[in-house]
């Protein structure tokens, strides 16, 4: 007659098998979690991974899409300056960085200081016209007869085509006005401490 194994021996064997199976399962899960984690990061942008997703259906159509930017320059009464853009308008592809120069000249026989303000029309374009560098709000003093070329660097955000209020627009206007700036005047208090520098030359 064959002696049966003690219950404790059978239990120990089952425990060992279960532990081995659990260990193998954990190893498999560890390997599987790597691509799953990577896919999660790419889908969500988590942990600094560049976010990936389906391209917008309109992306190909926007590849050569552009916006005509018109320039309007003005000088307020009391400032003896001449102020003109190098071009009346430019055509900029959406997302393309553009640099445009404007020329100012002190036409008087005395030094004078001015500061420029700006606005964008239509007003809805203000959210999509992105200035990288600009002379606006930068106080500038010109000597008698001195000329200065000042740049604005900008791009038009392609997201303009995703907004139903601006998707149809093909033109916009960037308008600048130079005002006289004197100590104690409100306009002086609004002047920024940084701004783009210009290149001095004659008209």
matplotlib code that plots the C-alpha trace (Angstrom):
import matplotlib.pyplot as plt

x = [0.0, 1.4, 1.7, 0.0, 1.9, 1.3, -1.1, 1.6, 3.8, 1.0, 0.3, 3.9, 4.1, 1.0, 2.4, 5.7, 3.9, 1.7, 4.7, 6.6, 3.5, 3.2, 6.9, 6.6, 3.5, 5.2, 8.1, 5.8, 3.9, 7.1, 8.1, 4.6, 4.4, 7.3, 5.6, 2.3, 3.9, 5.6, 2.3, 0.7, 3.3, 3.2, -0.6, -0.7, 2.6, 3.3, 6.8, 8.1, 7.5, 6.6, 2.9, 1.8, -1.6, -3.5, -2.7, -5.4, -7.5, -6.9, -3.1, -2.3, -4.7, -2.9, 0.6, 0.6, -2.1, -1.1, -2.2, -1.6, -0.5, -1.0, 1.0, -0.4, 1.9, 0.9, 2.5, 0.5, 0.5, 3.4, 6.0, 8.1, 8.8, 8.4, 7.4, 7.0, 7.1, 9.6, 6.7, 3.0, 2.2, 3.7, 2.3, 3.1, 2.5, 0.8, 3.4, 6.2, 8.4, 8.6, 10.8, 9.6, 11.5, 10.0, 11.9, 11.5, 13.2, 13.3, 12.7, 13.2, 16.3, 16.0, 16.2, 12.8, 11.6, 8.7, 7.1, 4.9, 1.7, 0.0, -3.3, -4.4, -7.5, -9.8, -9.6, -10.2, -6.8, -5.1, -5.0, -3.3, -0.8, 2.3, 5.1, 8.5, 10.3, 8.8, 9.8, 6.4, 6.3, 10.1, 10.9, 13.3, 15.2, 16.3, 18.8, 18.0, 17.7, 18.5, 17.0, 16.4, 15.2, 13.3, 12.1, 9.1, 9.4, 6.1, 4.2, 0.5, -0.6, -2.0, -4.7, -6.4, -8.0, -9.4, -11.4, -14.8, -14.6, -11.3, -11.1, -12.3, -9.9, -7.1, -6.0, -5.3, -3.8, -1.0, -1.2, 1.4, 1.2, 4.2, 3.4, 5.7, 7.0, 8.0, 8.8, 5.8, 3.4, 1.2, 2.6, 6.1, 4.9, 3.7, 7.0, 8.6, 12.2, 13.2, 12.7, 14.2, 17.1, 17.2, 19.8, 20.6, 20.8, 19.7, 16.5]
y = [0.0, 3.3, 5.9, 9.2, 12.5, 14.6, 17.5, 20.0, 18.7, 19.1, 22.6, 23.6, 22.4, 24.4, 27.5, 27.1, 26.7, 29.7, 31.9, 30.8, 31.7, 35.0, 35.8, 35.0, 37.1, 40.1, 39.8, 39.7, 42.6, 44.6, 44.1, 44.8, 48.0, 49.7, 50.0, 50.8, 53.6, 54.9, 55.0, 56.8, 59.4, 60.1, 60.3, 62.7, 64.5, 63.2, 63.2, 65.6, 63.3, 65.2, 64.7, 62.8, 62.6, 62.6, 65.5, 68.1, 67.4, 71.0, 71.0, 70.2, 73.0, 75.5, 74.7, 77.6, 79.7, 83.2, 86.5, 89.9, 92.3, 96.0, 98.7, 102.1, 104.7, 107.9, 110.7, 112.5, 116.4, 117.8, 115.4, 116.7, 113.2, 111.5, 107.9, 105.4, 101.6, 100.0, 98.4, 99.2, 95.5, 92.0, 88.6, 86.2, 82.4, 81.3, 80.5, 82.1, 84.6, 88.0, 91.1, 94.5, 97.8, 101.2, 104.4, 107.5, 110.8, 113.9, 116.7, 119.5, 121.4, 120.1, 116.7, 115.1, 111.9, 109.7, 106.5, 104.3, 102.6, 100.0, 98.3, 95.5, 95.5, 93.6, 93.4, 89.7, 89.2, 90.5, 86.9, 85.5, 88.2, 87.3, 89.9, 88.4, 91.8, 95.3, 98.9, 99.8, 101.3, 101.8, 105.4, 106.8, 110.1, 111.4, 114.2, 117.0, 115.4, 111.9, 108.9, 105.5, 102.2, 100.1, 96.5, 94.5, 90.7, 88.7, 85.7, 85.0, 82.0, 79.2, 78.7, 81.7, 79.1, 77.1, 80.0, 80.4, 84.2, 84.6, 81.6, 83.6, 86.5, 87.0, 90.5, 92.5, 95.9, 96.7, 100.3, 102.4, 105.9, 107.8, 110.2, 112.9, 111.6, 113.9, 113.3, 113.5, 112.7, 109.5, 108.1, 108.0, 105.9, 103.2, 102.9, 99.5, 99.2, 96.9, 97.0, 96.4, 98.5, 100.2, 101.0, 104.7, 105.9, 108.9, 109.1]
z = [0.0, -1.1, 1.6, 0.9, 1.0, 4.1, 3.5, 4.4, 1.5, -1.1, 0.2, -0.1, -3.7, -4.7, -3.0, -4.9, -8.2, -7.5, -6.6, -9.7, -11.9, -10.2, -10.7, -14.4, -14.7, -13.1, -15.5, -18.5, -17.2, -16.7, -20.3, -21.6, -19.6, -21.4, -24.8, -23.0, -21.0, -24.1, -26.0, -23.1, -23.0, -26.7, -26.6, -23.7, -23.7, -20.2, -18.8, -21.5, -24.4, -27.6, -28.1, -31.2, -32.7, -36.0, -38.3, -38.7, -41.8, -42.9, -42.4, -46.0, -47.2, -44.9, -46.2, -48.6, -46.8, -46.1, -44.7, -46.3, -43.6, -44.3, -42.5, -41.3, -39.8, -38.1, -36.1, -33.5, -33.4, -31.4, -32.6, -35.6, -37.0, -40.4, -40.0, -42.9, -43.5, -45.9, -47.6, -47.6, -47.0, -47.0, -47.6, -44.8, -44.8, -41.7, -39.1, -41.1, -39.2, -41.0, -40.3, -41.5, -41.0, -40.4, -40.7, -38.4, -38.8, -36.6, -39.1, -36.6, -35.4, -31.8, -30.1, -29.6, -27.9, -29.0, -28.2, -30.5, -29.7, -32.0, -32.7, -35.0, -37.2, -37.4, -33.6, -33.6, -35.2, -32.1, -30.7, -33.7, -34.6, -32.6, -32.2, -31.4, -31.4, -31.7, -31.2, -29.8, -26.3, -26.5, -25.9, -28.5, -28.7, -32.0, -32.6, -35.1, -38.6, -37.2, -39.0, -37.4, -38.9, -36.4, -37.0, -36.0, -36.1, -36.2, -37.4, -37.9, -35.8, -38.1, -35.4, -37.0, -39.4, -36.6, -35.2, -37.0, -36.4, -38.3, -40.6, -43.6, -43.2, -45.7, -44.8, -41.7, -40.8, -38.3, -37.3, -35.4, -34.0, -32.6, -29.8, -28.2, -24.9, -22.1, -18.5, -16.3, -19.1, -18.8, -22.0, -20.5, -17.6, -20.1, -21.9, -21.7, -20.6, -23.5, -27.2, -30.6, -31.7, -35.1, -37.7, -38.2, -41.8, -44.0, -45.9]

ax = plt.figure().add_subplot(projection="3d")
ax.plot(x, y, z, "-o")
ax.set_aspect("equal")
plt.show()
